[in-house]
Amino acid sequence: MIRRKAYGLIKKSFDANGIKFAFPTVMVAGGGDTAAAVAQKALELVKPLPADQSDSAA
């Protein structure tokens, strides 16, 4: 209970002084034909084996 109150006071103080808390983010960048080529290659690598080959692979 005390910790929650202290964190609340700290947050209010930070807000009053323009200090922002960091939060996790993810940024994905890319473009052009290379991204599409890489994605296509990845899909080719994860294709399931044909039924006749999957029995011998196990």
PDB file of N, CA, C and O in Angstrom, chain B, residues numbered from 101:
ATOM      1  N   MET B 101       0.819  -1.186   0.000  1.00  0.00           N
ATOM      2  CA  MET B 101       0.000   0.000   0.000  1.00  0.00           C
ATOM      3  C   MET B 101       0.876   1.268   0.000  1.00  0.00           C
ATOM      4  O   MET B 101       0.603   2.225  -0.725  1.00  0.00           O
ATOM      5  N   ILE B 102       1.919   1.250   0.819  1.00  0.00           N
ATOM      6  CA  ILE B 102       2.812   2.412   0.896  1.00  0.00           C
ATOM      7  C   ILE B 102       3.561   2.585  -0.416  1.00  0.00           C
ATOM      8  O   ILE B 102       3.737   3.704  -0.897  1.00  0.00           O
ATOM      9  N   ARG B 103       4.006   1.453  -0.999  1.00  0.00           N
ATOM     10  CA  ARG B 103       4.741   1.519  -2.268  1.00  0.00           C
ATOM     11  C   ARG B 103       3.872   2.121  -3.365  1.00  0.00           C
ATOM     12  O   ARG B 103       4.337   2.957  -4.140  1.00  0.00           O
ATOM     13  N   ARG B 104       2.616   1.698  -3.433  1.00  0.00           N
ATOM     14  CA  ARG B 104       1.708   2.222  -4.458  1.00  0.00           C
ATOM     15  C   ARG B 104       1.540   3.728  -4.301  1.00  0.00           C
ATOM     16  O   ARG B 104       1.554   4.464  -5.288  1.00  0.00           O
ATOM     17  N   LYS B 105       1.379   4.189  -3.055  1.00  0.00           N
ATOM     18  CA  LYS B 105       1.224   5.621  -2.784  1.00  0.00           C
ATOM     19  C   LYS B 105       2.495   6.386  -3.185  1.00  0.00           C
ATOM     20  O   LYS B 105       2.420   7.453  -3.795  1.00  0.00           O
ATOM     21  N   ALA B 106       3.663   5.825  -2.832  1.00  0.00           N
ATOM     22  CA  ALA B 106       4.933   6.479  -3.183  1.00  0.00           C
ATOM     23  C   ALA B 106       5.089   6.567  -4.699  1.00  0.00           C
ATOM     24  O   ALA B 106       5.468   7.615  -5.222  1.00  0.00           O
ATOM     25  N   TYR B 107       4.798   5.469  -5.413  1.00  0.00           N
ATOM     26  CA  TYR B 107       4.901   5.491  -6.873  1.00  0.00           C
ATOM     27  C   TYR B 107       3.939   6.510  -7.469  1.00  0.00           C
ATOM     28  O   TYR B 107       4.278   7.185  -8.441  1.00  0.00           O
ATOM     29  N   GLY B 108       2.753   6.627  -6.902  1.00  0.00           N
ATOM     30  CA  GLY B 108       1.793   7.618  -7.375  1.00  0.00           C
ATOM     31  C   GLY B 108       2.316   9.037  -7.208  1.00  0.00           C
ATOM     32  O   GLY B 108       2.176   9.863  -8.109  1.00  0.00           O
ATOM     33  N   LEU B 109       2.920   9.323  -6.054  1.00  0.00           N
ATOM     34  CA  LEU B 109       3.487  10.652  -5.811  1.00  0.00           C
ATOM     35  C   LEU B 109       4.661  10.943  -6.749  1.00  0.00           C
ATOM     36  O   LEU B 109       4.800  12.053  -7.262  1.00  0.00           O
ATOM     37  N   ILE B 110       5.498   9.934  -6.962  1.00  0.00           N
ATOM     38  CA  ILE B 110       6.627  10.097  -7.896  1.00  0.00           C
ATOM     39  C   ILE B 110       6.114  10.382  -9.297  1.00  0.00           C
ATOM     40  O   ILE B 110       6.634  11.261  -9.984  1.00  0.00           O
ATOM     41  N   LYS B 111       5.105   9.649  -9.724  1.00  0.00           N
ATOM     42  CA  LYS B 111       4.534   9.839 -11.066  1.00  0.00           C
ATOM     43  C   LYS B 111       3.971  11.247 -11.205  1.00  0.00           C
ATOM     44  O   LYS B 111       4.201  11.909 -12.217  1.00  0.00           O
ATOM     45  N   LYS B 112       3.241  11.708 -10.203  1.00  0.00           N
ATOM     46  CA  LYS B 112       2.682  13.064 -10.255  1.00  0.00           C
ATOM     47  C   LYS B 112       3.795  14.112 -10.333  1.00  0.00           C
ATOM     48  O   LYS B 112       3.688  15.085 -11.079  1.00  0.00           O
ATOM     49  N   SER B 113       4.850  13.908  -9.568  1.00  0.00           N
ATOM     50  CA  SER B 113       5.984  14.836  -9.576  1.00  0.00           C
ATOM     51  C   SER B 113       6.669  14.847 -10.943  1.00  0.00           C
ATOM     52  O   SER B 113       7.007  15.908 -11.469  1.00  0.00           O
ATOM     53  N   PHE B 114       6.869  13.661 -11.509  1.00  0.00           N
ATOM     54  CA  PHE B 114       7.472  13.574 -12.836  1.00  0.00           C
ATOM     55  C   PHE B 114       6.601  14.295 -13.863  1.00  0.00           C
ATOM     56  O   PHE B 114       7.104  15.078 -14.669  1.00  0.00           O
ATOM     57  N   ASP B 115       5.290  14.028 -13.833  1.00  0.00           N
ATOM     58  CA  ASP B 115       4.375  14.673 -14.783  1.00  0.00           C
ATOM     59  C   ASP B 115       4.434  16.194 -14.651  1.00  0.00           C
ATOM     60  O   ASP B 115       4.426  16.912 -15.652  1.00  0.00           O
ATOM     61  N   ALA B 116       4.492  16.676 -13.417  1.00  0.00           N
ATOM     62  CA  ALA B 116       4.521  18.125 -13.182  1.00  0.00           C
ATOM     63  C   ALA B 116       5.797  18.762 -13.732  1.00  0.00           C
ATOM     64  O   ALA B 116       5.807  19.942 -14.081  1.00  0.00           O
ATOM     65  N   ASN B 117       6.867  17.980 -13.809  1.00  0.00           N
ATOM     66  CA  ASN B 117       8.152  18.500 -14.293  1.00  0.00           C
ATOM     67  C   ASN B 117       8.468  18.084 -15.728  1.00  0.00           C
ATOM     68  O   ASN B 117       9.588  18.280 -16.201  1.00  0.00           O
ATOM     69  N   GLY B 118       7.492  17.514 -16.414  1.00  0.00           N
ATOM     70  CA  GLY B 118       7.667  17.154 -17.824  1.00  0.00           C
ATOM     71  C   GLY B 118       8.559  15.949 -18.069  1.00  0.00           C
ATOM     72  O   GLY B 118       9.089  15.783 -19.168  1.00  0.00           O
ATOM     73  N   ILE B 119       8.730  15.103 -17.054  1.00  0.00           N
ATOM     74  CA  ILE B 119       9.563  13.903 -17.197  1.00  0.00           C
ATOM     75  C   ILE B 119       8.661  12.745 -17.594  1.00  0.00           C
ATOM     76  O   ILE B 119       7.676  12.455 -16.915  1.00  0.00           O
ATOM     77  N   LYS B 120       8.997  12.093 -18.680  1.00  0.00           N
ATOM     78  CA  LYS B 120       8.181  10.985 -19.190  1.00  0.00           C
ATOM     79  C   LYS B 120       8.834   9.649 -18.864  1.00  0.00           C
ATOM     80  O   LYS B 120      10.058   9.524 -18.890  1.00  0.00           O
ATOM     81  N   PHE B 121       8.015   8.660 -18.558  1.00  0.00           N
ATOM     82  CA  PHE B 121       8.504   7.302 -18.337  1.00  0.00           C
ATOM     83  C   PHE B 121       8.742   6.638 -19.689  1.00  0.00           C
ATOM     84  O   PHE B 121       7.989   6.851 -20.639  1.00  0.00           O
ATOM     85  N   ALA B 122       9.777   5.845 -19.762  1.00  0.00           N
ATOM     86  CA  ALA B 122      10.045   5.086 -20.984  1.00  0.00           C
ATOM     87  C   ALA B 122       9.134   3.862 -21.017  1.00  0.00           C
ATOM     88  O   ALA B 122       8.762   3.332 -19.970  1.00  0.00           O
ATOM     89  N   PHE B 123       8.782   3.424 -22.192  1.00  0.00           N
ATOM     90  CA  PHE B 123       8.017   2.198 -22.344  1.00  0.00           C
ATOM     91  C   PHE B 123       8.547   1.450 -23.551  1.00  0.00           C
ATOM     92  O   PHE B 123       9.024   2.064 -24.505  1.00  0.00           O
ATOM     93  N   PRO B 124       8.466   0.117 -23.516  1.00  0.00           N
ATOM     94  CA  PRO B 124       9.050  -0.675 -24.607  1.00  0.00           C
ATOM     95  C   PRO B 124       8.311  -0.460 -25.928  1.00  0.00           C
ATOM     96  O   PRO B 124       7.083  -0.386 -25.972  1.00  0.00           O
ATOM     97  N   THR B 125       9.094  -0.362 -26.995  1.00  0.00           N
ATOM     98  CA  THR B 125       8.533  -0.236 -28.333  1.00  0.00           C
ATOM     99  C   THR B 125       9.303  -1.136 -29.291  1.00  0.00           C
ATOM    100  O   THR B 125      10.433  -1.540 -29.020  1.00  0.00           O
ATOM    101  N   VAL B 126       8.674  -1.434 -30.399  1.00  0.00           N
ATOM    102  CA  VAL B 126       9.313  -2.215 -31.450  1.00  0.00           C
ATOM    103  C   VAL B 126       9.162  -1.436 -32.741  1.00  0.00           C
ATOM    104  O   VAL B 126       8.062  -1.009 -33.091  1.00  0.00           O
ATOM    105  N   MET B 127      10.266  -1.249 -33.452  1.00  0.00           N
ATOM    106  CA  MET B 127      10.220  -0.545 -34.722  1.00  0.00           C
ATOM    107  C   MET B 127      10.735  -1.488 -35.809  1.00  0.00           C
ATOM    108  O   MET B 127      11.836  -2.030 -35.707  1.00  0.00           O
ATOM    109  N   VAL B 128       9.935  -1.671 -36.835  1.00  0.00           N
ATOM    110  CA  VAL B 128      10.326  -2.521 -37.945  1.00  0.00           C
ATOM    111  C   VAL B 128      10.523  -1.625 -39.150  1.00  0.00           C
ATOM    112  O   VAL B 128       9.631  -0.863 -39.523  1.00  0.00           O
ATOM    113  N   ALA B 129      11.696  -1.720 -39.755  1.00  0.00           N
ATOM    114  CA  ALA B 129      11.996  -0.886 -40.910  1.00  0.00           C
ATOM    115  C   ALA B 129      12.457  -1.781 -42.053  1.00  0.00           C
ATOM    116  O   ALA B 129      12.975  -2.876 -41.832  1.00  0.00           O
ATOM    117  N   GLY B 130      12.272  -1.328 -43.205  1.00  0.00           N
ATOM    118  CA  GLY B 130      12.697  -2.078 -44.379  1.00  0.00           C
ATOM    119  C   GLY B 130      11.944  -1.555 -45.581  1.00  0.00           C
ATOM    120  O   GLY B 130      11.156  -0.614 -45.486  1.00  0.00           O
ATOM    121  N   GLY B 131      12.190  -2.155 -46.659  1.00  0.00           N
ATOM    122  CA  GLY B 131      11.477  -1.732 -47.848  1.00  0.00           C
ATOM    123  C   GLY B 131      12.189  -2.195 -49.087  1.00  0.00           C
ATOM    124  O   GLY B 131      13.242  -2.832 -49.034  1.00  0.00           O
ATOM    125  N   GLY B 132      11.612  -1.872 -50.157  1.00  0.00           N
ATOM    126  CA  GLY B 132      12.202  -2.251 -51.429  1.00  0.00           C
ATOM    127  C   GLY B 132      11.978  -3.723 -51.738  1.00  0.00           C
ATOM    128  O   GLY B 132      11.273  -4.425 -51.013  1.00  0.00           O
ATOM    129  N   ASP B 133      12.585  -4.174 -52.818  1.00  0.00           N
ATOM    130  CA  ASP B 133      12.408  -5.548 -53.268  1.00  0.00           C
ATOM    131  C   ASP B 133      13.173  -6.550 -52.409  1.00  0.00           C
ATOM    132  O   ASP B 133      12.811  -7.726 -52.375  1.00  0.00           O
ATOM    133  N   THR B 134      14.216  -6.112 -51.718  1.00  0.00           N
ATOM    134  CA  THR B 134      15.000  -7.049 -50.912  1.00  0.00           C
ATOM    135  C   THR B 134      14.177  -7.614 -49.764  1.00  0.00           C
ATOM    136  O   THR B 134      14.324  -8.789 -49.426  1.00  0.00           O
ATOM    137  N   ALA B 135      13.317  -6.808 -49.158  1.00  0.00           N
ATOM    138  CA  ALA B 135      12.487  -7.298 -48.064  1.00  0.00           C
ATOM    139  C   ALA B 135      11.534  -8.384 -48.563  1.00  0.00           C
ATOM    140  O   ALA B 135      11.338  -9.395 -47.889  1.00  0.00           O
ATOM    141  N   ALA B 136      10.949  -8.180 -49.727  1.00  0.00           N
ATOM    142  CA  ALA B 136      10.044  -9.170 -50.297  1.00  0.00           C
ATOM    143  C   ALA B 136      10.796 -10.447 -50.658  1.00  0.00           C
ATOM    144  O   ALA B 136      10.280 -11.548 -50.465  1.00  0.00           O
ATOM    145  N   ALA B 137      11.998 -10.309 -51.176  1.00  0.00           N
ATOM    146  CA  ALA B 137      12.799 -11.489 -51.543  1.00  0.00           C
ATOM    147  C   ALA B 137      13.192 -12.283 -50.309  1.00  0.00           C
ATOM    148  O   ALA B 137      13.158 -13.513 -50.326  1.00  0.00           O
ATOM    149  N   VAL B 138      13.560 -11.601 -49.252  1.00  0.00           N
ATOM    150  CA  VAL B 138      13.922 -12.291 -48.014  1.00  0.00           C
ATOM    151  C   VAL B 138      12.711 -12.998 -47.428  1.00  0.00           C
ATOM    152  O   VAL B 138      12.825 -14.132 -46.963  1.00  0.00           O
ATOM    153  N   ALA B 139      11.563 -12.353 -47.441  1.00  0.00           N
ATOM    154  CA  ALA B 139      10.347 -12.973 -46.919  1.00  0.00           C
ATOM    155  C   ALA B 139       9.977 -14.206 -47.734  1.00  0.00           C
ATOM    156  O   ALA B 139       9.576 -15.222 -47.166  1.00  0.00           O
ATOM    157  N   GLN B 140      10.103 -14.132 -49.044  1.00  0.00           N
ATOM    158  CA  GLN B 140       9.789 -15.272 -49.899  1.00  0.00           C
ATOM    159  C   GLN B 140      10.728 -16.436 -49.610  1.00  0.00           C
ATOM    160  O   GLN B 140      10.281 -17.580 -49.529  1.00  0.00           O
ATOM    161  N   LYS B 141      12.009 -16.168 -49.454  1.00  0.00           N
ATOM    162  CA  LYS B 141      12.995 -17.205 -49.152  1.00  0.00           C
ATOM    163  C   LYS B 141      12.684 -17.857 -47.805  1.00  0.00           C
ATOM    164  O   LYS B 141      12.806 -19.074 -47.660  1.00  0.00           O
ATOM    165  N   ALA B 142      12.286 -17.059 -46.830  1.00  0.00           N
ATOM    166  CA  ALA B 142      11.929 -17.602 -45.518  1.00  0.00           C
ATOM    167  C   ALA B 142      10.731 -18.535 -45.630  1.00  0.00           C
ATOM    168  O   ALA B 142      10.698 -19.581 -44.982  1.00  0.00           O
ATOM    169  N   LEU B 143       9.757 -18.170 -46.440  1.00  0.00           N
ATOM    170  CA  LEU B 143       8.594 -19.037 -46.631  1.00  0.00           C
ATOM    171  C   LEU B 143       8.985 -20.349 -47.301  1.00  0.00           C
ATOM    172  O   LEU B 143       8.444 -21.405 -46.970  1.00  0.00           O
ATOM    173  N   GLU B 144       9.909 -20.284 -48.228  1.00  0.00           N
ATOM    174  CA  GLU B 144      10.366 -21.506 -48.891  1.00  0.00           C
ATOM    175  C   GLU B 144      11.071 -22.434 -47.909  1.00  0.00           C
ATOM    176  O   GLU B 144      10.962 -23.655 -48.020  1.00  0.00           O
ATOM    177  N   LEU B 145      11.785 -21.867 -46.959  1.00  0.00           N
ATOM    178  CA  LEU B 145      12.525 -22.674 -45.988  1.00  0.00           C
ATOM    179  C   LEU B 145      11.617 -23.383 -44.994  1.00  0.00           C
ATOM    180  O   LEU B 145      11.997 -24.426 -44.461  1.00  0.00           O
ATOM    181  N   VAL B 146      10.441 -22.854 -44.734  1.00  0.00           N
ATOM    182  CA  VAL B 146       9.557 -23.465 -43.745  1.00  0.00           C
ATOM    183  C   VAL B 146       8.413 -24.271 -44.350  1.00  0.00           C
ATOM    184  O   VAL B 146       7.501 -24.678 -43.631  1.00  0.00           O
ATOM    185  N   LYS B 147       8.445 -24.508 -45.664  1.00  0.00           N
ATOM    186  CA  LYS B 147       7.406 -25.316 -46.293  1.00  0.00           C
ATOM    187  C   LYS B 147       7.466 -26.734 -45.741  1.00  0.00           C
ATOM    188  O   LYS B 147       8.555 -27.277 -45.555  1.00  0.00           O
ATOM    189  N   PRO B 148       6.312 -27.343 -45.475  1.00  0.00           N
ATOM    190  CA  PRO B 148       6.321 -28.728 -44.983  1.00  0.00           C
ATOM    191  C   PRO B 148       6.813 -29.699 -46.059  1.00  0.00           C
ATOM    192  O   PRO B 148       6.670 -29.446 -47.255  1.00  0.00           O
ATOM    193  N   LEU B 149       7.388 -30.797 -45.616  1.00  0.00           N
ATOM    194  CA  LEU B 149       7.841 -31.829 -46.540  1.00  0.00           C
ATOM    195  C   LEU B 149       6.647 -32.511 -47.189  1.00  0.00           C
ATOM    196  O   LEU B 149       5.585 -32.601 -46.572  1.00  0.00           O
ATOM    197  N   PRO B 150       6.794 -32.998 -48.427  1.00  0.00           N
ATOM    198  CA  PRO B 150       5.726 -33.792 -49.039  1.00  0.00           C
ATOM    199  C   PRO B 150       5.442 -35.033 -48.184  1.00  0.00           C
ATOM    200  O   PRO B 150       6.303 -35.474 -47.422  1.00  0.00           O
ATOM    201  N   ALA B 151       4.253 -35.584 -48.310  1.00  0.00           N
ATOM    202  CA  ALA B 151       3.825 -36.710 -47.472  1.00  0.00           C
ATOM    203  C   ALA B 151       4.775 -37.895 -47.558  1.00  0.00           C
ATOM    204  O   ALA B 151       5.024 -38.540 -46.540  1.00  0.00           O
ATOM    205  N   ASP B 152       5.324 -38.213 -48.751  1.00  0.00           N
ATOM    206  CA  ASP B 152       6.201 -39.369 -48.879  1.00  0.00           C
ATOM    207  C   ASP B 152       7.566 -39.145 -48.209  1.00  0.00           C
ATOM    208  O   ASP B 152       8.213 -40.112 -47.808  1.00  0.00           O
ATOM    209  N   GLN B 153       8.007 -37.905 -48.083  1.00  0.00           N
ATOM    210  CA  GLN B 153       9.294 -37.616 -47.454  1.00  0.00           C
ATOM    211  C   GLN B 153       9.159 -37.414 -45.942  1.00  0.00           C
ATOM    212  O   GLN B 153      10.126 -37.618 -45.208  1.00  0.00           O
ATOM    213  N   SER B 154       7.970 -37.014 -45.465  1.00  0.00           N
ATOM    214  CA  SER B 154       7.805 -36.746 -44.043  1.00  0.00           C
ATOM    215  C   SER B 154       7.875 -38.037 -43.218  1.00  0.00           C
ATOM    216  O   SER B 154       8.283 -37.995 -42.057  1.00  0.00           O
ATOM    217  N   ASP B 155       7.485 -39.180 -43.793  1.00  0.00           N
ATOM    218  CA  ASP B 155       7.566 -40.446 -43.076  1.00  0.00           C
ATOM    219  C   ASP B 155       9.007 -40.865 -42.839  1.00  0.00           C
ATOM    220  O   ASP B 155       9.331 -41.382 -41.769  1.00  0.00           O
ATOM    221  N   SER B 156       9.888 -40.649 -43.832  1.00  0.00           N
ATOM    222  CA  SER B 156      11.279 -41.063 -43.704  1.00  0.00           C
ATOM    223  C   SER B 156      12.076 -40.088 -42.861  1.00  0.00           C
ATOM    224  O   SER B 156      13.120 -40.456 -42.324  1.00  0.00           O
ATOM    225  N   ALA B 157      11.609 -38.849 -42.732  1.00  0.00           N
ATOM    226  CA  ALA B 157      12.337 -37.845 -41.942  1.00  0.00           C
ATOM    227  C   ALA B 157      12.134 -38.042 -40.446  1.00  0.00           C
ATOM    228  O   ALA B 157      12.975 -37.614 -39.654  1.00  0.00           O
ATOM    229  N   ALA B 158      11.061 -38.668 -40.049  1.00  0.00           N
ATOM    230  CA  ALA B 158      10.760 -38.833 -38.614  1.00  0.00           C
ATOM    231  C   ALA B 158      11.513 -39.972 -37.980  1.00  0.00           C
ATOM    232  O   ALA B 158      11.358 -40.225 -36.785  1.00  0.00           O
TER     233      ALA B 158
END
